[in-house]
């Protein structure tokens, strides 16, 4: 077959293509103990988690992941490790095959007991969730284990995977800091109905979804403390905004700069708080949706007399979700109200500034009229003064010319020259005035 010449490839094509295969479920068989730990990490702690898992693998002479690896599975001595690097947290899942037993009289050993305890205690970050899950085959007396593992007064249970399994939990943190889930499944070939048994791949998908329900539930609730804290800040800001709105109605011109300063500071506080919590509330909304999706995926149905996982979540998780959503809406509404009142106050200040500008222009016009009148007066005096000096020159010239044959005396010549010179000077000044005023009007 001749080689195929492919066009130039997008640099992210392979990574994007393989994204649909990221973190796939693995085949599992009962009896199985699983310990799942979620560590909330910042950027530095996420890199420290990579170094921490590398140290464990190096101690067991196992191959090490590269710097780009975000998840892997590996057999580490007597347990299997699944490590996943997420945006906000790192998940550590430890799996251990249990010996065949009835487990009717005691709690099965958790998978975490075979993990090096010193190494486990040094996991980077803060523990957000920790869970022991046991996947056990349905057998005689198996359900008697429930009273040894879970609190009966808060027990939640349902049939899952189309009746192929039953899941029991109490959503409680026990004395060791871990919550617990019991999963009883019909092993392959235990019934004639092919849809009522649990294949290893199907069991792996079910276990992964149960773990993700607990993980995303806790991640979604991270928005609740932020919502409660934001509610107090919003209440104070709303009261201050109401006071400002009332003060603006009766404010004088001297009060407006102070009110505008208070309103600007309030807007800064509101926007700062919005920026600090918006990403957290957005993430919580996304996690709440993932919880709903994972509950849909396990296809649960009711066991007689028991509350299902969905019913428990709807009753206990909905108030927290509603609180986060309500705070988000309050933030948006408060930001819009602050913006409207700010625009209202600025409009009022601008109108008053325009009125002040109009009054200033009117005053300037009055002053200009006075200047024109004064200028007219000065022009009259200037005509008289210039005429006086010019007539004086004419008188001297006439006296000198009289001796040379000029028929009129100097006084007579001066008297006759007064109206002519005055009219000529007046005309010249008016022409000069029109020229100057005309040039200024043209420039304006």
C-alpha positions as CSV (number, residue, x, y, z in Angstrom):
1,X,0.0,0.0,0.0
2,X,1.6,3.3,-1.0
3,X,2.3,5.8,1.8
4,X,-0.3,8.4,2.4
5,X,0.8,12.0,2.4
6,X,-1.2,13.9,5.1
7,X,-1.7,17.7,5.1
8,X,0.0,19.9,7.7
9,X,-1.4,18.9,11.2
10,X,-2.7,21.2,13.8
11,X,-0.3,21.2,16.8
12,X,-3.1,20.2,19.2
13,X,-4.8,17.6,17.1
14,X,-3.5,14.5,18.9
15,X,-4.1,16.0,22.4
16,X,-7.6,17.0,21.4
17,X,-8.3,13.7,19.8
18,X,-7.1,11.8,22.9
19,X,-9.2,13.9,25.2
20,X,-12.2,11.6,24.8
21,X,-10.0,8.8,26.1
22,X,-8.8,10.7,29.2
23,X,-9.4,9.1,32.6
24,X,-11.4,6.0,31.2
25,X,-12.9,3.6,33.7
26,X,-11.0,0.4,34.3
27,X,-12.3,-3.1,34.6
28,X,-12.9,-4.2,38.2
29,X,-13.9,-7.4,39.9
30,X,-15.3,-8.1,43.4
31,X,-14.5,-8.3,46.2
32,X,-12.6,-5.0,46.0
33,X,-11.7,-2.3,48.5
34,X,-11.2,1.3,47.2
35,X,-9.9,4.3,49.1
36,X,-10.4,7.7,47.4
37,X,-8.8,10.9,48.6
38,X,-9.3,14.4,47.1
39,X,-6.6,17.0,47.9
40,X,-7.4,20.6,47.2
41,X,-4.2,22.2,45.8
42,X,-2.9,25.4,44.4
43,X,-0.5,25.5,41.5
44,X,2.6,24.9,43.7
45,X,0.9,22.0,45.5
46,X,-0.2,20.4,42.3
47,X,3.4,20.3,41.1
48,X,4.4,19.0,44.6
49,X,1.8,16.2,44.1
50,X,3.6,15.1,40.9
51,X,6.9,15.0,42.8
52,X,5.2,13.1,45.6
53,X,3.8,10.3,43.4
54,X,7.2,10.1,41.6
55,X,8.9,9.5,45.0
56,X,6.5,6.6,45.7
57,X,7.1,5.0,42.3
58,X,10.9,5.5,42.6
59,X,10.9,3.7,45.9
60,X,9.2,0.7,44.2
61,X,11.5,0.8,41.1
62,X,8.6,1.6,38.8
63,X,8.6,3.7,35.6
64,X,8.1,7.4,36.2
65,X,5.5,9.6,34.5
66,X,6.8,12.5,32.4
67,X,6.2,16.2,33.2
68,X,3.1,16.3,30.9
69,X,1.2,13.4,32.4
70,X,-2.0,14.4,34.2
71,X,-3.3,10.9,35.1
72,X,-2.1,7.3,35.2
73,X,-2.7,3.9,36.8
74,X,-0.1,1.6,38.1
75,X,0.4,-1.5,40.3
76,X,2.4,-0.5,43.3
77,X,3.2,-3.5,45.5
78,X,0.0,-4.9,47.0
79,X,-2.3,-2.1,45.8
80,X,-3.2,-0.3,42.6
81,X,-2.8,3.5,42.4
82,X,-4.8,5.8,40.2
83,X,-3.5,9.4,40.2
84,X,-5.4,12.3,38.5
85,X,-4.4,16.0,38.3
86,X,-7.4,18.3,38.0
87,X,-7.7,22.1,37.8
88,X,-8.4,22.6,41.5
89,X,-7.6,19.3,43.1
90,X,-5.6,16.1,42.9
91,X,-7.4,12.8,43.3
92,X,-5.6,9.7,44.7
93,X,-7.4,6.4,44.4
94,X,-6.1,3.2,45.9
95,X,-7.5,-0.2,45.0
96,X,-6.9,-3.5,46.7
97,X,-8.4,-6.9,45.9
98,X,-9.9,-8.5,49.0
99,X,-9.9,-12.1,49.9
100,X,-13.2,-14.0,49.5
101,X,-15.2,-13.7,52.6
102,X,-18.8,-13.3,53.8
103,X,-17.9,-9.9,55.6
104,X,-21.0,-10.4,57.7
105,X,-19.5,-9.7,61.1
106,X,-16.8,-7.1,60.6
107,X,-15.9,-4.1,58.4
108,X,-13.7,-5.1,55.5
109,X,-10.2,-3.7,55.6
110,X,-9.9,-0.5,53.5
111,X,-7.4,-0.3,50.7
112,X,-5.5,2.6,52.3
113,X,-4.2,0.3,55.1
114,X,-1.6,-1.2,52.7
115,X,-0.4,2.2,51.5
116,X,2.8,3.6,53.2
117,X,1.4,5.6,56.0
118,X,4.2,8.2,56.3
119,X,4.0,8.8,52.5
120,X,0.2,9.1,52.7
121,X,0.3,11.6,55.6
122,X,2.5,13.9,53.5
123,X,0.1,14.3,50.5
124,X,0.4,17.9,49.4
125,X,-2.7,20.1,49.7
126,X,-5.8,20.1,52.0
127,X,-8.1,17.1,52.1
128,X,-11.4,18.0,50.7
129,X,-13.0,14.5,50.6
130,X,-12.0,11.0,51.6
131,X,-14.0,7.9,51.0
132,X,-13.8,4.1,51.5
133,X,-15.8,2.1,48.9
134,X,-16.2,-1.7,49.0
135,X,-17.5,-3.5,46.0
136,X,-18.7,-6.9,47.2
137,X,-20.7,-9.7,45.5
138,X,-24.2,-10.3,46.6
139,X,-24.3,-13.3,48.8
140,X,-26.1,-14.7,51.8
141,X,-25.7,-12.5,54.8
142,X,-23.9,-9.8,52.9
143,X,-26.4,-7.1,53.7
144,X,-25.8,-7.8,57.4
145,X,-22.5,-5.9,56.9
146,X,-24.4,-2.7,56.6
147,X,-25.0,-2.2,60.3
148,X,-21.2,-2.7,61.0
149,X,-20.2,-0.1,58.4
150,X,-22.9,2.6,58.1
151,X,-25.1,4.6,60.4
152,X,-28.6,3.3,60.0
153,X,-30.3,6.5,61.1
154,X,-28.9,8.4,58.0
155,X,-28.8,5.4,55.6
156,X,-29.4,6.1,51.9
157,X,-29.7,3.3,49.4
158,X,-30.9,2.5,45.9
159,X,-30.7,-0.1,43.2
160,X,-28.3,0.9,40.5
161,X,-27.2,-0.1,37.0
162,X,-30.6,-1.4,36.0
163,X,-30.9,-3.7,39.1
164,X,-27.4,-5.2,38.7
165,X,-26.2,-3.6,41.9
166,X,-27.2,-2.0,45.2
167,X,-25.4,0.9,46.8
168,X,-25.6,1.9,50.4
169,X,-24.1,5.0,52.1
170,X,-24.8,7.4,55.0
171,X,-23.0,10.5,53.6
172,X,-21.2,10.7,57.0
173,X,-17.6,11.3,58.0
174,X,-16.6,8.4,60.4
175,X,-14.1,8.4,63.2
176,X,-11.2,7.8,60.8
177,X,-12.1,10.9,58.7
178,X,-13.4,8.8,55.8
179,X,-17.0,8.4,54.5
180,X,-18.2,5.0,53.4
181,X,-20.1,3.3,50.5
182,X,-21.1,-0.3,50.2
183,X,-21.7,-1.6,46.7
184,X,-23.2,-5.1,46.3
185,X,-23.3,-6.5,42.8
186,X,-24.5,-9.6,41.0
187,X,-21.4,-11.2,39.5
188,X,-21.3,-12.3,35.9
189,X,-23.3,-15.5,35.5
190,X,-25.1,-15.3,38.8
191,X,-28.4,-14.9,37.1
192,X,-30.0,-15.9,33.9
193,X,-30.8,-12.3,33.0
194,X,-27.8,-10.9,31.1
195,X,-28.8,-7.4,31.9
196,X,-29.0,-8.0,35.7
197,X,-25.3,-9.0,36.2
198,X,-22.3,-6.8,36.5
199,X,-19.4,-7.2,34.0
200,X,-15.9,-5.9,35.1
201,X,-16.1,-2.9,32.7
202,X,-19.6,-2.1,33.9
203,X,-18.5,-2.3,37.5
204,X,-15.6,0.0,36.7
205,X,-17.9,2.6,35.2
206,X,-20.3,2.4,38.1
207,X,-17.5,2.7,40.8
208,X,-16.0,5.7,38.9
209,X,-19.4,7.5,38.9
210,X,-20.0,6.9,42.6
211,X,-16.5,8.3,43.4
212,X,-17.2,11.3,41.1
213,X,-20.5,12.0,42.8
214,X,-18.7,12.4,46.2
215,X,-15.9,14.4,44.6
216,X,-18.0,16.8,42.6
217,X,-20.5,17.2,45.5
218,X,-17.7,18.4,47.8
219,X,-16.1,20.6,45.1
220,X,-19.5,22.2,44.4
221,X,-20.0,23.0,48.0
222,X,-16.8,25.1,48.0
223,X,-18.9,27.9,46.8
224,X,-21.2,27.9,49.9
225,X,-18.7,29.5,52.4
226,X,-18.0,32.1,49.8
227,X,-21.7,32.7,49.3
228,X,-22.3,33.1,53.0
229,X,-19.5,35.5,53.4
230,X,-20.6,37.5,50.3
231,X,-24.1,37.7,51.6
232,X,-22.9,39.8,54.6
233,X,-20.9,42.1,52.3
234,X,-23.9,42.4,49.9
235,X,-26.3,43.3,52.7
236,X,-24.0,46.1,53.9
237,X,-23.5,47.4,50.4
238,X,-27.3,47.3,49.7
239,X,-28.0,49.3,52.8
240,X,-25.4,51.9,52.0
241,X,-26.7,52.1,48.4
242,X,-30.2,52.7,49.7
243,X,-28.9,55.5,51.9
244,X,-27.0,57.0,49.0
245,X,-30.1,56.9,46.8
246,X,-32.1,58.7,49.5
247,X,-29.4,61.3,50.0
248,X,-29.1,62.1,46.3
249,X,-32.7,63.1,46.2
250,X,-32.2,65.9,48.8
251,X,-28.5,66.7,48.1
252,X,-27.4,70.2,47.4
253,X,-24.6,71.1,45.0
254,X,-22.1,71.1,47.8
255,X,-23.1,67.6,48.8
256,X,-22.7,66.0,45.4
257,X,-18.8,65.6,45.3
258,X,-19.0,63.8,48.7
259,X,-21.9,61.5,47.5
260,X,-20.1,60.8,44.3
261,X,-16.9,59.8,46.2
262,X,-18.9,57.4,48.4
263,X,-20.7,56.0,45.4
264,X,-17.4,55.4,43.6
265,X,-15.9,53.6,46.6
266,X,-19.0,51.5,46.9
267,X,-18.8,50.5,43.3
268,X,-15.2,49.6,43.8
269,X,-16.1,47.3,46.7
270,X,-18.9,45.6,44.9
271,X,-16.8,45.0,41.7
272,X,-13.9,43.8,43.8
273,X,-16.1,41.3,45.7
274,X,-17.7,40.2,42.4
275,X,-14.3,39.5,40.8
276,X,-13.1,37.6,43.9
277,X,-16.1,35.2,44.0
278,X,-17.4,35.0,40.4
279,X,-15.0,32.2,39.3
280,X,-15.8,30.2,42.5
281,X,-19.6,30.5,41.9
282,X,-19.1,29.6,38.2
283,X,-17.1,26.5,39.2
284,X,-19.7,25.5,41.8
285,X,-22.5,25.7,39.2
286,X,-20.5,23.5,36.9
287,X,-19.8,20.9,39.6
288,X,-23.5,20.9,40.6
289,X,-24.4,20.0,37.0
290,X,-21.8,17.2,37.0
291,X,-23.3,15.8,40.2
292,X,-26.7,15.7,38.5
293,X,-25.2,14.0,35.4
294,X,-23.4,11.3,37.4
295,X,-26.5,10.5,39.4
296,X,-28.3,10.1,36.1
297,X,-25.5,7.8,34.9
298,X,-25.9,5.3,37.7
299,X,-29.5,4.7,36.7
300,X,-30.8,4.2,40.2
301,X,-34.2,3.0,41.3
302,X,-35.8,2.8,44.7
303,X,-35.3,0.1,47.2
304,X,-38.4,-0.5,49.4
305,X,-38.4,1.9,52.3
306,X,-35.1,3.6,51.4
307,X,-34.3,7.2,50.3
308,X,-32.5,7.3,47.0
309,X,-29.2,9.2,46.4
310,X,-31.1,11.7,44.1
311,X,-33.7,12.3,46.7
312,X,-31.0,12.9,49.3
313,X,-29.1,15.3,47.0
314,X,-32.2,17.2,46.0
315,X,-33.2,17.7,49.6
316,X,-29.7,18.4,51.1
317,X,-27.8,19.9,48.2
318,X,-30.5,22.1,46.7
319,X,-30.4,24.8,49.5
320,X,-26.6,25.2,49.0
321,X,-27.0,25.4,45.3
322,X,-29.8,27.9,45.6
323,X,-27.7,30.0,48.0
324,X,-24.8,30.2,45.5
325,X,-27.2,31.1,42.7
326,X,-29.0,33.7,44.7
327,X,-25.8,35.4,45.8
328,X,-24.7,35.5,42.1
329,X,-28.0,37.1,41.1
330,X,-27.7,39.6,44.0
331,X,-24.2,40.6,42.9
332,X,-25.3,41.2,39.3
333,X,-28.4,43.2,40.5
334,X,-26.3,45.3,42.9
335,X,-23.7,46.0,40.3
336,X,-26.4,47.2,37.9
337,X,-28.1,49.3,40.6
338,X,-24.8,51.0,41.5
339,X,-24.1,51.7,37.9
340,X,-27.6,53.2,37.4
341,X,-27.3,55.4,40.4
342,X,-23.8,56.4,39.5
343,X,-25.0,57.4,36.0
344,X,-27.9,59.3,37.6
345,X,-25.7,61.3,39.9
346,X,-23.2,62.0,37.1
347,X,-26.0,63.2,34.9
348,X,-27.2,65.5,37.6
349,X,-23.7,66.9,38.1
350,X,-23.2,67.4,34.4
351,X,-26.5,69.2,34.1
352,X,-25.5,71.5,36.9
353,X,-22.1,72.0,35.3
354,X,-23.9,72.9,32.0
355,X,-26.1,75.4,33.9
356,X,-23.0,76.9,35.5
357,X,-21.4,77.1,32.1
358,X,-24.4,78.9,30.7
359,X,-24.4,81.4,33.6
360,X,-20.7,82.0,33.1
361,X,-21.3,82.6,29.4
362,X,-24.1,85.0,30.2
363,X,-21.8,86.9,32.6
364,X,-19.1,86.9,29.9
365,X,-21.6,88.3,27.4
366,X,-22.5,91.1,29.9
367,X,-18.9,91.9,30.4
368,X,-18.3,92.0,26.7
369,X,-21.2,94.4,26.3
370,X,-19.7,96.6,28.9
371,X,-16.3,96.4,27.2
372,X,-18.0,97.4,23.9
373,X,-19.6,100.4,25.5
374,X,-16.4,101.4,27.2
375,X,-14.6,100.9,23.9
376,X,-17.1,103.1,22.2
377,X,-16.5,105.8,24.8
378,X,-12.7,105.3,24.4
379,X,-13.1,105.6,20.6
380,X,-14.9,108.9,21.0
381,X,-12.2,110.3,23.3
382,X,-9.6,108.9,20.9
383,X,-11.3,110.8,18.0
384,X,-11.2,114.0,20.0
385,X,-7.6,113.5,21.1
386,X,-6.3,112.6,17.6
387,X,-8.3,115.4,16.0
388,X,-6.8,117.9,18.5
389,X,-3.3,116.9,17.8
390,X,-3.8,116.8,14.0
391,X,-5.6,120.2,14.0
392,X,-2.7,121.5,16.1
393,X,-0.3,120.4,13.4
394,X,-2.5,121.9,10.7
395,X,-2.4,125.2,12.6
396,X,1.4,125.3,12.7
397,X,1.5,124.5,9.0
398,X,-1.0,127.2,8.2
399,X,0.9,129.8,10.2
400,X,4.1,128.9,8.4
401,X,2.4,128.9,5.1
402,X,0.7,132.3,5.8
403,X,4.0,134.0,5.5
404,X,4.5,132.3,2.1
405,X,1.3,133.5,0.7
406,X,-1.4,131.2,2.3
407,X,-4.5,133.4,2.3
408,X,-6.0,132.3,5.6
409,X,-4.7,132.7,9.1
410,X,-3.6,129.8,11.2
411,X,-6.6,130.0,13.5
412,X,-9.0,130.1,10.6
413,X,-7.3,127.2,8.9
414,X,-7.4,125.2,12.1
415,X,-11.1,125.9,12.6
416,X,-11.9,124.8,9.1
417,X,-9.9,121.7,9.5
418,X,-11.6,120.5,12.8
419,X,-14.7,118.9,11.2
420,X,-12.8,117.4,8.3
421,X,-10.1,115.9,10.5
422,X,-12.6,114.7,13.0
423,X,-14.7,113.0,10.4
424,X,-11.6,111.4,8.8
425,X,-10.3,110.1,12.1
426,X,-13.7,108.7,13.1
427,X,-14.0,106.9,9.7
428,X,-10.5,105.5,10.1
429,X,-11.2,104.1,13.6
430,X,-14.5,102.6,12.5
431,X,-12.9,100.9,9.6
432,X,-10.1,99.6,11.8
433,X,-12.6,98.4,14.4
434,X,-14.7,96.5,11.7
435,X,-11.5,94.9,10.3
436,X,-10.4,93.7,13.7
437,X,-13.8,92.4,14.8
438,X,-14.4,90.8,11.4
439,X,-11.1,88.9,11.6
440,X,-11.9,87.6,15.1
441,X,-15.4,86.5,14.0
442,X,-13.9,84.8,11.0
443,X,-11.4,83.0,13.2
444,X,-14.1,81.9,15.7
